[in-house]
């Protein structure tokens, strides 16, 4: 074992530039993968599934809405900002005009808004197959 260790050390010393180059290439490859972002590799057939997502107009929620719409789901999402939400719907429909995507206003800090959202969801579908609770509420005061 000691002999192997010594040979490895000798190899690194005699091939310093090559070892540094390989390390740099490995680091660049890792950085490229990291900054490319996540990729959904799920192969499960989600066509005809109904998905409800809260907070689907930005960040992870927006990407989730886009991904599930591309996979053939009926996507219903709620969020507070109507302009941003309508922009998400418009963008997805520009890519796929046949996609099933609906936006309903939703403010999770308002019980009435939650009730109206759930009633609208019940009006358009009989069953929700997937529920994604993505939205969060940031309260600055303790209630």
Buried (B, 14 or more C-beta within 10 A) or exposed (E): EEEEEEEEEEEEEEEEEEEEEEEEEEEEEEEEEEEEEEEEEEEEEBEEBBBBBBBBBBEEBBBBBBBBBBBBBBBBBBBBEEEBBEBBBEEBEEEEEEBBBBBBBBBBEEEEBBEBBBEBBEEEBEEBEEEBEBBEEEEEEEE
